[in-house]
Amino acid sequence: MPLDAEIAARLKRGGDGLVPAIVQQHDTGEVLMLAWMDDEALHRTLTTGRATYWSRSRQEYWVKGDTSGHVQYVREVALDCDGDTLLLRVDQVGAACHTGDRTCFDADRLPAVQGAAPEHAEP
Amino acid sequence: MPLDAEIAARLKRGGDGLVPAIVQQHDTGEVLMLAWMDDEALHRTLTTGRATYWSRSRQEYWVKGDTSGHVQYVREVALDCDGDTLLLRVDQVGAACHTGDRTCFDADRLPAVQGAAPEHAEP
């Protein structure tokens, strides 16, 4: 059974047929990782409750946690205003990152100037 | 002045030269939107404190809020473990979404089976 036709009609895929999926821990709000889905990966994610992606490096479906035990249980899935990005809210078991870090964004902070609203701006 | 060479060497760009940037409200954890950066957009973002993207539809740089007033002041920028995704933590003025919604993921929740850990699983 393929992805629901009404959802498929709203998805805007990249040239490779994939849509980026942002993965967020549902209760803490941590952004855990970004992965990629085709229609079938989204279908499996929506119908099984287990986050399932398309691995661009291995060119195969990938049920998060099947190898590592670091399962992502799906809580919510949202499509963005343009239909070209997904947001998964999940319950992450253990580390989301293959390095063992909780998130894929823990290790490499870039030096950035902090922006701020003008202090004496008129409303 | 181009993007710092050491950062540029770690960036893994897609075929179009772009890297996805997840944008998160720094204090609430809300995922606001996903946008795209090339090296120059990342350089401007890191050095000006204003989130700056490459618009794939308009094929031009886009300083978030220049037209709408809905500025994103940069608080932190992180690169993920693979060097192919950015996470921006920002202070978002007003709505992040062009529809007027606070985030680009507010409007379109997809029907999803919720996953759950087995209730009687052994530890």
gemmi code that builds the backbone of each chain (N, CA, C; Angstrom):
import gemmi

chains = {
    "A": [
        ("MET", (0.871, -1.199, 0.000), (0.000, 0.000, 0.000), (0.897, 1.234, 0.000)),
        ("PRO", (0.666, 2.129, -0.944), (1.539, 3.303, -1.045), (1.078, 4.425, -0.107)),
        ("LEU", (1.855, 5.491, -0.124), (1.522, 6.688, 0.650), (0.150, 7.221, 0.218)),
        ("ASP", (-0.651, 7.618, 1.170), (-1.952, 8.240, 0.926), (-1.855, 9.261, -0.211)),
        ("ALA", (-2.740, 9.137, -1.195), (-2.636, 9.949, -2.417), (-2.764, 11.440, -2.138)),
        ("GLU", (-3.574, 11.770, -1.169), (-3.793, 13.187, -0.870), (-2.534, 13.803, -0.256)),
        ("ILE", (-1.834, 13.031, 0.567), (-0.565, 13.515, 1.130), (0.501, 13.566, 0.037)),
        ("ALA", (0.560, 12.510, -0.765), (1.560, 12.458, -1.843), (1.418, 13.658, -2.781)),
        ("ALA", (0.179, 14.090, -3.016), (-0.056, 15.206, -3.933), (0.469, 16.527, -3.367)),
        ("ARG", (0.583, 16.597, -2.039), (1.046, 17.848, -1.428), (2.554, 17.892, -1.221)),
        ("LEU", (3.224, 16.733, -1.308), (4.670, 16.671, -1.065), (5.428, 17.288, -2.231)),
        ("LYS", (6.384, 18.169, -1.918), (7.278, 18.686, -2.963), (8.661, 18.119, -2.719)),
        ("ARG", (9.038, 17.200, -3.608), (10.299, 16.478, -3.455), (11.419, 17.188, -4.188)),
        ("GLY", (12.647, 16.990, -3.706), (13.818, 17.482, -4.431), (14.055, 16.655, -5.681)),
        ("GLY", (15.070, 17.032, -6.436), (15.389, 16.347, -7.682), (15.662, 14.865, -7.475)),
        ("ASP", (16.069, 14.506, -6.262), (16.362, 13.107, -5.938), (15.138, 12.376, -5.384)),
        ("GLY", (13.972, 13.042, -5.392), (12.750, 12.404, -4.910), (12.611, 12.415, -3.401)),
        ("LEU", (13.496, 13.140, -2.713), (13.530, 13.115, -1.253), (13.084, 14.443, -0.651)),
        ("VAL", (12.609, 14.338, 0.587), (12.202, 15.499, 1.372), (12.978, 15.453, 2.695)),
        ("PRO", (13.541, 16.577, 3.136), (14.240, 16.558, 4.426), (13.256, 16.458, 5.585)),
        ("ALA", (13.638, 15.673, 6.589), (12.819, 15.519, 7.796), (13.635, 15.962, 9.006)),
        ("ILE", (13.159, 17.011, 9.656), (13.760, 17.480, 10.904), (13.205, 16.606, 12.027)),
        ("VAL", (14.065, 16.130, 12.905), (13.628, 15.231, 13.968), (13.875, 15.901, 15.320)),
        ("GLN", (12.786, 16.014, 16.084), (12.817, 16.761, 17.348), (12.305, 15.877, 18.480)),
        ("GLN", (12.976, 15.916, 19.617), (12.473, 15.230, 20.810), (11.184, 15.928, 21.257)),
        ("HIS", (10.108, 15.160, 21.412), (8.777, 15.775, 21.551), (8.608, 16.581, 22.830)),
        ("ASP", (9.283, 16.208, 23.909), (9.023, 16.902, 25.172), (10.066, 17.974, 25.502)),
        ("THR", (11.315, 17.732, 25.186), (12.359, 18.718, 25.515), (12.555, 19.753, 24.417)),
        ("GLY", (12.105, 19.446, 23.192), (12.303, 20.369, 22.085), (13.676, 20.267, 21.432)),
        ("GLU", (14.551, 19.396, 21.928), (15.871, 19.233, 21.290), (15.726, 18.877, 19.817)),
        ("VAL", (16.489, 19.537, 18.959), (16.583, 19.092, 17.569), (17.640, 17.993, 17.522)),
        ("LEU", (17.222, 16.801, 17.155), (18.083, 15.626, 17.257), (18.943, 15.418, 16.012)),
        ("MET", (18.345, 15.558, 14.844), (19.030, 15.213, 13.593), (18.181, 15.658, 12.416)),
        ("LEU", (18.757, 15.560, 11.236), (18.003, 15.718, 9.999), (18.224, 14.464, 9.162)),
        ("ALA", (17.143, 13.948, 8.596), (17.257, 12.765, 7.740), (16.386, 13.007, 6.500)),
        ("TRP", (16.314, 12.000, 5.635), (15.630, 12.179, 4.354), (14.596, 11.087, 4.158)),
        ("MET", (13.487, 11.461, 3.539), (12.412, 10.509, 3.263), (11.970, 10.595, 1.814)),
        ("ASP", (11.673, 9.421, 1.258), (10.887, 9.389, 0.031), (9.449, 9.023, 0.433)),
        ("ASP", (8.576, 8.849, -0.560), (7.168, 8.574, -0.247), (7.015, 7.325, 0.610)),
        ("GLU", (7.784, 6.286, 0.272), (7.651, 5.019, 0.979), (8.125, 5.146, 2.433)),
        ("ALA", (9.217, 5.868, 2.658), (9.710, 6.066, 4.026), (8.681, 6.844, 4.849)),
        ("LEU", (8.041, 7.841, 4.225), (7.018, 8.595, 4.942), (5.812, 7.703, 5.238)),
        ("HIS", (5.420, 6.910, 4.259), (4.306, 5.983, 4.458), (4.589, 5.058, 5.640)),
        ("ARG", (5.788, 4.475, 5.663), (6.125, 3.552, 6.752), (6.165, 4.272, 8.096)),
        ("THR", (6.673, 5.489, 8.088), (6.757, 6.270, 9.334), (5.357, 6.557, 9.878)),
        ("LEU", (4.434, 6.944, 8.970), (3.078, 7.314, 9.398), (2.264, 6.104, 9.855)),
        ("THR", (2.584, 4.924, 9.331), (1.729, 3.758, 9.589), (2.301, 2.773, 10.602)),
        ("THR", (3.585, 2.904, 10.938), (4.198, 1.956, 11.876), (4.531, 2.565, 13.228)),
        ("GLY", (4.593, 3.923, 13.302), (4.988, 4.555, 14.560), (6.485, 4.526, 14.816)),
        ("ARG", (7.250, 4.014, 13.863), (8.714, 3.998, 13.949), (9.294, 4.860, 12.829)),
        ("ALA", (10.163, 5.819, 13.210), (10.758, 6.710, 12.217), (11.609, 5.903, 11.243)),
        ("THR", (11.307, 6.084, 9.944), (11.941, 5.319, 8.874), (12.394, 6.289, 7.792)),
        ("TYR", (13.660, 6.166, 7.406), (14.260, 7.119, 6.475), (14.810, 6.405, 5.256)),
        ("TRP", (15.207, 7.238, 4.271), (15.972, 6.746, 3.135), (17.423, 7.152, 3.362)),
        ("SER", (18.306, 6.179, 3.412), (19.728, 6.471, 3.585), (20.338, 6.818, 2.237)),
        ("ARG", (20.802, 8.057, 2.098), (21.410, 8.484, 0.836), (22.763, 7.806, 0.628)),
        ("SER", (23.472, 7.528, 1.720), (24.799, 6.904, 1.568), (24.674, 5.411, 1.257)),
        ("ARG", (23.721, 4.729, 1.895), (23.594, 3.280, 1.688), (22.558, 2.934, 0.634)),
        ("GLN", (21.743, 3.967, 0.235), (20.695, 3.750, -0.769), (19.755, 2.624, -0.353)),
        ("GLU", (19.266, 2.752, 0.898), (18.292, 1.767, 1.366), (17.445, 2.377, 2.484)),
        ("TYR", (16.301, 1.737, 2.757), (15.473, 2.195, 3.871), (16.162, 1.859, 5.169)),
        ("TRP", (15.846, 2.657, 6.170), (16.599, 2.615, 7.407), (15.600, 2.899, 8.528)),
        ("VAL", (15.271, 1.875, 9.294), (14.385, 2.046, 10.443), (15.265, 2.437, 11.625)),
        ("LYS", (15.166, 3.683, 12.015), (16.066, 4.215, 13.041), (16.012, 3.339, 14.291)),
        ("GLY", (17.160, 2.837, 14.709), (17.254, 2.043, 15.915), (17.315, 0.550, 15.669)),
        ("ASP", (17.033, 0.099, 14.439), (17.048, -1.353, 14.179), (18.431, -1.952, 14.448)),
        ("THR", (19.465, -1.201, 14.142), (20.822, -1.686, 14.396), (21.325, -1.241, 15.770)),
        ("SER", (21.105, 0.025, 16.094), (21.707, 0.622, 17.297), (20.866, 0.438, 18.556)),
        ("GLY", (19.581, 0.131, 18.370), (18.658, 0.137, 19.503), (18.146, 1.534, 19.840)),
        ("HIS", (18.668, 2.545, 19.148), (18.284, 3.929, 19.455), (17.056, 4.330, 18.636)),
        ("VAL", (15.973, 3.690, 18.999), (14.698, 3.803, 18.298), (14.109, 5.209, 18.450)),
        ("GLN", (13.370, 5.620, 17.408), (12.567, 6.847, 17.489), (11.093, 6.474, 17.368)),
        ("TYR", (10.359, 6.607, 18.456), (8.917, 6.380, 18.446), (8.221, 7.674, 18.029)),
        ("VAL", (7.385, 7.582, 17.011), (6.750, 8.758, 16.424), (5.642, 9.283, 17.335)),
        ("ARG", (5.635, 10.576, 17.574), (4.540, 11.214, 18.290), (3.693, 12.097, 17.380)),
        ("GLU", (4.348, 12.863, 16.503), (3.627, 13.745, 15.585), (4.441, 13.925, 14.317)),
        ("VAL", (3.748, 14.105, 13.209), (4.421, 14.438, 11.947), (3.692, 15.627, 11.331)),
        ("ALA", (4.462, 16.646, 10.941), (3.866, 17.831, 10.316), (4.592, 18.132, 9.011)),
        ("LEU", (3.825, 18.641, 8.048), (4.372, 19.074, 6.761), (4.398, 20.603, 6.776)),
        ("ASP", (5.440, 21.194, 6.214), (5.538, 22.660, 6.308), (4.673, 23.345, 5.251)),
        ("CYS", (4.638, 24.668, 5.318), (3.762, 25.498, 4.491), (3.994, 25.303, 3.002)),
        ("ASP", (5.219, 24.956, 2.611), (5.539, 24.753, 1.198), (5.424, 23.296, 0.769)),
        ("GLY", (5.206, 22.396, 1.718), (5.111, 20.976, 1.393), (6.455, 20.339, 1.083)),
        ("ASP", (7.554, 21.015, 1.433), (8.863, 20.464, 1.065), (9.760, 20.113, 2.248)),
        ("THR", (9.215, 20.152, 3.457), (9.983, 19.769, 4.653), (9.043, 19.126, 5.661)),
        ("LEU", (9.519, 18.064, 6.317), (8.748, 17.393, 7.360), (9.351, 17.694, 8.724)),
        ("LEU", (8.501, 17.737, 9.734), (8.959, 17.826, 11.126), (8.389, 16.621, 11.869)),
        ("LEU", (9.293, 15.776, 12.359), (8.887, 14.629, 13.180), (9.133, 14.949, 14.629)),
        ("ARG", (8.113, 14.800, 15.452), (8.325, 14.850, 16.900), (8.306, 13.399, 17.379)),
        ("VAL", (9.383, 13.016, 18.048), (9.573, 11.618, 18.400), (9.948, 11.489, 19.873)),
        ("ASP", (9.879, 10.233, 20.338), (10.486, 9.895, 21.624), (11.741, 9.092, 21.306)),
        ("GLN", (12.891, 9.728, 21.506), (14.182, 9.135, 21.143), (14.693, 8.263, 22.287)),
        ("VAL", (14.988, 7.012, 21.979), (15.634, 6.130, 22.951), (17.146, 6.328, 22.833)),
        ("GLY", (17.782, 6.745, 23.901), (19.238, 6.890, 23.903), (19.718, 8.010, 23.006)),
        ("ALA", (20.852, 7.791, 22.378), (21.508, 8.806, 21.553), (20.910, 8.815, 20.153)),
        ("ALA", (20.644, 10.012, 19.628), (20.186, 10.097, 18.239), (21.355, 10.001, 17.273)),
        ("CYS", (22.538, 10.430, 17.701), (23.682, 10.543, 16.793), (24.520, 9.269, 16.797)),
        ("HIS", (25.040, 8.905, 15.638), (25.861, 7.693, 15.531), (27.177, 7.828, 16.297)),
        ("THR", (27.548, 9.067, 16.666), (28.770, 9.282, 17.448), (28.563, 8.976, 18.924)),
        ("GLY", (27.304, 8.757, 19.323), (26.987, 8.542, 20.729), (26.491, 9.799, 21.424)),
        ("ASP", (26.594, 10.951, 20.738), (26.020, 12.179, 21.302), (24.498, 12.102, 21.267)),
        ("ARG", (23.882, 12.817, 22.184), (22.423, 12.849, 22.210), (21.846, 13.390, 20.906)),
        ("THR", (22.424, 14.483, 20.393), (21.965, 15.027, 19.111), (23.156, 15.150, 18.157)),
        ("CYS", (22.845, 15.271, 16.877), (23.896, 15.420, 15.863), (24.484, 16.822, 15.842)),
        ("PHE", (23.972, 17.711, 16.679), (24.427, 19.101, 16.679), (25.180, 19.469, 17.950)),
        ("ASP", (25.551, 18.472, 18.748), (26.188, 18.757, 20.040), (27.663, 19.117, 19.926)),
        ("ALA", (28.331, 18.638, 18.858), (29.801, 18.638, 18.880), (30.455, 19.830, 18.206)),
        ("ASP", (29.757, 20.526, 17.324), (30.457, 21.468, 16.449), (29.752, 22.825, 16.379)),
        ("ARG", (29.969, 23.626, 17.408), (29.433, 24.982, 17.420), (30.335, 25.894, 16.581)),
        ("LEU", (29.748, 26.654, 15.679), (30.537, 27.580, 14.860), (30.612, 28.947, 15.525)),
        ("PRO", (31.737, 29.646, 15.348), (31.851, 30.995, 15.920), (30.891, 31.936, 15.197)),
        ("ALA", (30.015, 32.599, 15.954), (29.002, 33.470, 15.341), (28.834, 34.742, 16.155)),
        ("VAL", (28.751, 35.845, 15.436), (28.347, 37.110, 16.043), (26.902, 36.978, 16.480)),
        ("GLN", (26.587, 37.383, 17.687), (25.193, 37.342, 18.131), (24.469, 38.600, 17.676)),
        ("GLY", (23.298, 38.402, 17.085), (22.477, 39.544, 16.712), (21.614, 39.980, 17.875)),
        ("ALA", (21.161, 41.220, 17.824), (20.277, 41.716, 18.881), (19.452, 42.866, 18.334)),
        ("ALA", (18.228, 42.961, 18.811), (17.384, 44.087, 18.419), (18.021, 45.381, 18.927)),
        ("PRO", (17.877, 46.471, 18.177), (18.408, 47.757, 18.638), (17.819, 48.094, 20.002)),
        ("GLU", (18.669, 48.514, 20.930), (18.201, 48.690, 22.319), (17.195, 49.821, 22.457)),
        ("HIS", (17.366, 50.847, 21.630), (16.509, 52.020, 21.798), (15.547, 52.178, 20.629)),
        ("ALA", (15.217, 51.054, 20.023), (14.324, 51.116, 18.869), (12.940, 51.609, 19.293)),
        ("GLU", (12.322, 52.353, 18.418), (10.917, 52.731, 18.635), (10.051, 51.490, 18.428)),
        ("PRO", (8.938, 51.392, 19.090), (8.082, 50.212, 18.931), (7.464, 50.158, 17.530)),
    ],
    "B": [
        ("MET", (35.138, 39.284, 1.772), (35.806, 38.236, 2.557), (34.939, 36.982, 2.539)),
        ("PRO", (35.517, 35.869, 2.169), (34.708, 34.657, 2.049), (34.557, 33.941, 3.391)),
        ("LEU", (33.802, 32.866, 3.352), (33.629, 32.020, 4.538), (34.989, 31.489, 5.005)),
        ("ASP", (35.177, 31.497, 6.303), (36.384, 30.950, 6.925), (36.753, 29.607, 6.280)),
        ("ALA", (38.010, 29.472, 5.872), (38.438, 28.312, 5.079), (38.291, 27.002, 5.857)),
        ("GLU", (38.511, 27.067, 7.138), (38.447, 25.852, 7.952), (36.990, 25.366, 8.050)),
        ("ILE", (36.060, 26.299, 8.150), (34.637, 25.920, 8.157), (34.226, 25.428, 6.770)),
        ("ALA", (34.650, 26.147, 5.740), (34.291, 25.766, 4.363), (34.754, 24.345, 4.054)),
        ("ALA", (35.905, 23.964, 4.597), (36.454, 22.630, 4.329), (35.614, 21.536, 4.964)),
        ("ARG", (34.885, 21.888, 6.022), (34.076, 20.873, 6.711), (32.665, 20.773, 6.174)),
        ("LEU", (32.213, 21.770, 5.411), (30.835, 21.784, 4.887), (30.682, 20.764, 3.775)),
        ("LYS", (29.622, 19.958, 3.869), (29.303, 19.055, 2.756), (28.027, 19.549, 2.102)),
        ("ARG", (28.176, 20.074, 0.907), (27.067, 20.702, 0.201), (26.370, 19.697, -0.698)),
        ("GLY", (25.086, 19.945, -0.950), (24.369, 19.131, -1.936), (24.838, 19.474, -3.343)),
        ("GLY", (24.275, 18.785, -4.317), (24.650, 19.004, -5.708), (24.445, 20.438, -6.160)),
        ("ASP", (23.534, 21.146, -5.494), (23.258, 22.533, -5.828), (24.131, 23.514, -5.027)),
        ("GLY", (25.082, 22.977, -4.257), (25.974, 23.850, -3.481), (25.372, 24.344, -2.180)),
        ("LEU", (24.217, 23.806, -1.815), (23.492, 24.307, -0.647), (23.472, 23.303, 0.494)),
        ("VAL", (23.302, 23.836, 1.687), (23.184, 23.046, 2.906), (21.883, 23.465, 3.599)),
        ("PRO", (21.072, 22.489, 4.069), (19.849, 22.873, 4.781), (20.177, 23.435, 6.167)),
        ("ALA", (19.421, 24.461, 6.541), (19.577, 25.077, 7.853), (18.249, 24.981, 8.604)),
        ("ILE", (18.261, 24.241, 9.699), (17.098, 24.159, 10.585), (17.130, 25.392, 11.476)),
        ("VAL", (15.981, 26.056, 11.619), (15.947, 27.283, 12.407), (15.036, 27.078, 13.615)),
        ("GLN", (15.596, 27.307, 14.792), (14.904, 27.013, 16.053), (14.891, 28.259, 16.934)),
        ("GLN", (13.754, 28.528, 17.560), (13.696, 29.604, 18.549), (14.553, 29.203, 19.756)),
        ("HIS", (15.485, 30.071, 20.142), (16.537, 29.660, 21.084), (16.004, 29.337, 22.472)),
        ("ASP", (14.931, 29.986, 22.913), (14.496, 29.767, 24.296), (13.332, 28.783, 24.417)),
        ("THR", (12.419, 28.778, 23.477), (11.264, 27.881, 23.579), (11.527, 26.519, 22.930)),
        ("GLY", (12.525, 26.455, 22.029), (12.808, 25.210, 21.324), (11.926, 24.973, 20.105)),
        ("GLU", (10.985, 25.861, 19.833), (10.153, 25.708, 18.626), (11.011, 25.585, 17.370)),
        ("VAL", (10.694, 24.615, 16.520), (11.310, 24.570, 15.192), (10.501, 25.502, 14.297)),
        ("LEU", (11.146, 26.538, 13.798), (10.441, 27.602, 13.097), (10.305, 27.329, 11.598)),
        ("MET", (11.376, 26.856, 10.976), (11.398, 26.717, 9.517), (12.662, 25.983, 9.105)),
        ("LEU", (12.729, 25.641, 7.834), (13.970, 25.157, 7.236), (14.282, 26.046, 6.043)),
        ("ALA", (15.549, 26.442, 5.934), (15.963, 27.264, 4.795), (17.291, 26.723, 4.280)),
        ("TRP", (17.872, 27.378, 3.288), (19.061, 26.850, 2.609), (20.160, 27.895, 2.585)),
        ("MET", (21.384, 27.451, 2.738), (22.537, 28.351, 2.720), (23.605, 27.830, 1.770)),
        ("ASP", (24.230, 28.766, 1.063), (25.513, 28.467, 0.438), (26.610, 29.070, 1.335)),
        ("ASP", (27.853, 28.977, 0.897), (28.956, 29.456, 1.732), (28.791, 30.933, 2.092)),
        ("GLU", (28.375, 31.724, 1.113), (28.269, 33.166, 1.343), (27.143, 33.477, 2.343)),
        ("ALA", (26.027, 32.793, 2.227), (24.927, 33.011, 3.178), (25.369, 32.636, 4.591)),
        ("LEU", (26.116, 31.537, 4.729), (26.605, 31.148, 6.048), (27.594, 32.185, 6.570)),
        ("HIS", (28.473, 32.652, 5.704), (29.431, 33.692, 6.102), (28.706, 34.935, 6.622)),
        ("ARG", (27.704, 35.382, 5.878), (26.958, 36.581, 6.296), (26.227, 36.338, 7.614)),
        ("THR", (25.671, 35.142, 7.757), (24.945, 34.802, 8.986), (25.884, 34.828, 10.190)),
        ("LEU", (27.077, 34.248, 10.016), (28.031, 34.157, 11.138), (28.630, 35.512, 11.508)),
        ("THR", (28.705, 36.422, 10.531), (29.430, 37.671, 10.774), (28.524, 38.879, 10.999)),
        ("THR", (27.221, 38.741, 10.701), (26.328, 39.903, 10.865), (25.345, 39.744, 12.015)),
        ("GLY", (25.141, 38.505, 12.480), (24.142, 38.284, 13.529), (22.708, 38.264, 13.019)),
        ("ARG", (22.547, 38.350, 11.698), (21.217, 38.264, 11.061), (21.170, 37.040, 10.158)),
        ("ALA", (20.154, 36.197, 10.369), (20.033, 34.975, 9.567), (19.825, 35.344, 8.100)),
        ("THR", (20.690, 34.799, 7.261), (20.705, 35.112, 5.833), (20.742, 33.800, 5.052)),
        ("TYR", (19.834, 33.669, 4.094), (19.668, 32.419, 3.357), (19.834, 32.636, 1.863)),
        ("TRP", (19.883, 31.507, 1.140), (19.809, 31.544, -0.307), (18.393, 31.106, -0.691)),
        ("SER", (17.682, 31.958, -1.396), (16.332, 31.616, -1.831), (16.411, 30.800, -3.113)),
        ("ARG", (15.961, 29.531, -3.029), (16.002, 28.678, -4.210), (14.975, 29.125, -5.248)),
        ("SER", (13.855, 29.700, -4.797), (12.822, 30.115, -5.750), (13.201, 31.435, -6.434)),
        ("ARG", (13.785, 32.350, -5.668), (14.130, 33.658, -6.254), (15.572, 33.724, -6.725)),
        ("GLN", (16.371, 32.702, -6.360), (17.791, 32.671, -6.734), (18.513, 33.950, -6.315)),
        ("GLU", (18.347, 34.276, -5.024), (19.050, 35.446, -4.500), (19.211, 35.315, -2.988)),
        ("TYR", (20.126, 36.090, -2.408), (20.275, 36.095, -0.958), (19.084, 36.789, -0.341)),
        ("TRP", (18.815, 36.375, 0.883), (17.572, 36.762, 1.522), (17.885, 36.930, 3.005)),
        ("VAL", (17.899, 38.196, 3.445), (18.110, 38.482, 4.862), (16.743, 38.426, 5.527)),
        ("LYS", (16.529, 37.386, 6.330), (15.202, 37.146, 6.901), (14.728, 38.392, 7.659)),
        ("GLY", (13.551, 38.876, 7.300), (12.968, 40.030, 7.969), (13.176, 41.347, 7.249)),
        ("ASP", (14.035, 41.388, 6.232), (14.269, 42.656, 5.534), (12.987, 43.190, 4.900)),
        ("THR", (12.161, 42.304, 4.412), (10.895, 42.730, 3.809), (9.759, 42.713, 4.833)),
        ("SER", (9.689, 41.646, 5.605), (8.546, 41.422, 6.498), (8.701, 42.084, 7.863)),
        ("GLY", (9.933, 42.418, 8.235), (10.196, 42.857, 9.609), (10.377, 41.701, 10.579)),
        ("HIS", (10.150, 40.487, 10.093), (10.225, 39.316, 10.975), (11.656, 38.769, 11.025)),
        ("VAL", (12.493, 39.599, 11.628), (13.944, 39.364, 11.704), (14.253, 38.147, 12.560)),
        ("GLN", (15.349, 37.465, 12.206), (15.914, 36.409, 13.056), (17.296, 36.844, 13.532)),
        ("TYR", (17.402, 37.137, 14.823), (18.688, 37.473, 15.419), (19.385, 36.183, 15.832)),
        ("VAL", (20.609, 36.013, 15.371), (21.346, 34.769, 15.590), (21.849, 34.669, 17.024)),
        ("ARG", (21.622, 33.531, 17.638), (22.182, 33.258, 18.958), (23.287, 32.213, 18.909)),
        ("GLU", (23.082, 31.146, 18.131), (24.072, 30.066, 18.023), (23.937, 29.414, 16.656)),
        ("VAL", (25.046, 28.931, 16.140), (25.027, 28.160, 14.903), (25.857, 26.898, 15.131)),
        ("ALA", (25.293, 25.749, 14.792), (26.015, 24.485, 14.948), (25.976, 23.720, 13.633)),
        ("LEU", (27.056, 22.982, 13.379), (27.152, 22.100, 12.212), (26.998, 20.677, 12.719)),
        ("ASP", (26.300, 19.844, 11.947), (26.054, 18.491, 12.456), (27.256, 17.570, 12.238)),
        ("CYS", (27.135, 16.360, 12.732), (28.233, 15.377, 12.744), (28.761, 15.050, 11.351)),
        ("ASP", (27.899, 15.149, 10.341), (28.308, 14.849, 8.969), (28.735, 16.089, 8.192)),
        ("GLY", (28.562, 17.261, 8.778), (28.916, 18.500, 8.090), (27.953, 18.883, 6.993)),
        ("ASP", (26.753, 18.263, 6.988), (25.839, 18.552, 5.882), (24.519, 19.192, 6.297)),
        ("THR", (24.398, 19.590, 7.569), (23.195, 20.276, 8.041), (23.588, 21.303, 9.102)),
        ("LEU", (22.948, 22.468, 9.058), (23.175, 23.519, 10.052), (21.970, 23.631, 10.979)),
        ("LEU", (22.234, 23.977, 12.225), (21.170, 24.323, 13.169), (21.415, 25.741, 13.654)),
        ("LEU", (20.459, 26.627, 13.356), (20.527, 28.001, 13.836), (19.589, 28.157, 15.008)),
        ("ARG", (20.099, 28.638, 16.116), (19.225, 29.053, 17.197), (19.130, 30.566, 17.131)),
        ("VAL", (17.904, 31.061, 17.051), (17.684, 32.485, 16.783), (16.671, 33.055, 17.765)),
        ("ASP", (16.627, 34.380, 17.780), (15.518, 35.065, 18.428), (14.637, 35.605, 17.302)),
        ("GLN", (13.478, 34.994, 17.134), (12.569, 35.310, 16.025), (11.652, 36.452, 16.416)),
        ("VAL", (11.632, 37.522, 15.619), (10.676, 38.610, 15.807), (9.397, 38.258, 15.058)),
        ("GLY", (8.285, 38.159, 15.764), (6.999, 37.892, 15.125), (6.910, 36.500, 14.526)),
        ("ALA", (6.250, 36.425, 13.383), (5.984, 35.138, 12.740), (7.167, 34.713, 11.887)),
        ("ALA", (7.560, 33.445, 11.980), (8.615, 32.943, 11.095), (8.060, 32.617, 9.713)),
        ("CYS", (6.784, 32.269, 9.640), (6.215, 31.763, 8.388), (5.576, 32.895, 7.581)),
        ("HIS", (5.710, 32.803, 6.273), (5.149, 33.846, 5.401), (3.619, 33.854, 5.438)),
        ("THR", (3.026, 32.772, 5.978), (1.568, 32.728, 6.081), (1.063, 33.523, 7.290)),
        ("GLY", (1.993, 33.941, 8.143), (1.606, 34.632, 9.371), (1.610, 33.727, 10.585)),
        ("ASP", (1.766, 32.413, 10.347), (1.886, 31.488, 11.478), (3.235, 31.686, 12.167)),
        ("ARG", (3.276, 31.344, 13.426), (4.539, 31.461, 14.169), (5.628, 30.574, 13.549)),
        ("THR", (5.265, 29.333, 13.215), (6.234, 28.439, 12.568), (5.634, 27.913, 11.264)),
        ("CYS", (6.504, 27.400, 10.399), (6.063, 26.847, 9.120), (5.432, 25.472, 9.276)),
        ("PHE", (5.398, 24.946, 10.500), (4.882, 23.592, 10.733), (3.575, 23.603, 11.536)),
        ("ASP", (2.965, 24.772, 11.684), (1.769, 24.878, 12.526), (0.507, 24.370, 11.845)),
        ("ALA", (0.463, 24.402, 10.501), (-0.822, 24.296, 9.812), (-1.180, 22.892, 9.338)),
        ("ASP", (-0.205, 22.015, 9.180), (-0.479, 20.787, 8.441), (0.061, 19.549, 9.160)),
        ("ARG", (-0.689, 19.099, 10.155), (-0.353, 17.879, 10.867), (-0.815, 16.669, 10.056)),
        ("LEU", (0.061, 15.705, 9.843), (-0.313, 14.505, 9.096), (-0.811, 13.422, 10.056)),
        ("PRO", (-1.771, 12.619, 9.601), (-2.257, 11.524, 10.455), (-1.154, 10.479, 10.630)),
        ("ALA", (-0.811, 10.189, 11.871), (0.292, 9.253, 12.135), (-0.064, 8.335, 13.293)),
        ("VAL", (0.268, 7.062, 13.122), (0.211, 6.109, 14.230), (1.289, 6.504, 15.228)),
        ("GLN", (0.941, 6.538, 16.506), (1.957, 6.840, 17.509), (2.705, 5.575, 17.887)),
        ("GLY", (4.016, 5.655, 17.900), (4.827, 4.541, 18.360), (4.975, 4.583, 19.868)),
        ("ALA", (5.280, 3.438, 20.445), (5.513, 3.376, 21.895), (6.399, 2.192, 22.204)),
        ("ALA", (7.209, 2.342, 23.228), (8.036, 1.230, 23.672), (7.127, 0.120, 24.192)),
        ("PRO", (7.509, -1.130, 24.008), (6.711, -2.238, 24.541), (6.539, -2.056, 26.048)),
        ("GLU", (5.312, -2.242, 26.513), (5.031, -1.922, 27.911), (5.713, -2.849, 28.886)),
        ("HIS", (5.886, -4.095, 28.467), (6.448, -5.065, 29.402), (7.839, -5.513, 28.980)),
        ("ALA", (8.526, -4.617, 28.272), (9.870, -4.965, 27.792), (10.815, -5.182, 28.966)),
        ("GLU", (11.698, -6.134, 28.776), (12.791, -6.307, 29.753), (13.739, -5.116, 29.621)),
        ("PRO", (14.423, -4.740, 30.675), (15.362, -3.610, 30.601), (16.552, -3.940, 29.696)),
    ],
}
model = gemmi.Model(1)
for chain_id, residues in chains.items():
    chain = gemmi.Chain(chain_id)
    for i, (resn, *xyz) in enumerate(residues, 1):
        res = gemmi.Residue()
        res.name, res.seqid = resn, gemmi.SeqId(i, " ")
        for name, pos in zip(("N", "CA", "C"), xyz):
            atom = gemmi.Atom()
            atom.name, atom.element = name, gemmi.Element(name[0])
            atom.pos, atom.b_iso = gemmi.Position(*pos), 0.0
            res.add_atom(atom)
        chain.add_residue(res)
    model.add_chain(chain)
structure = gemmi.Structure()
structure.add_model(model)
structure.setup_entities()
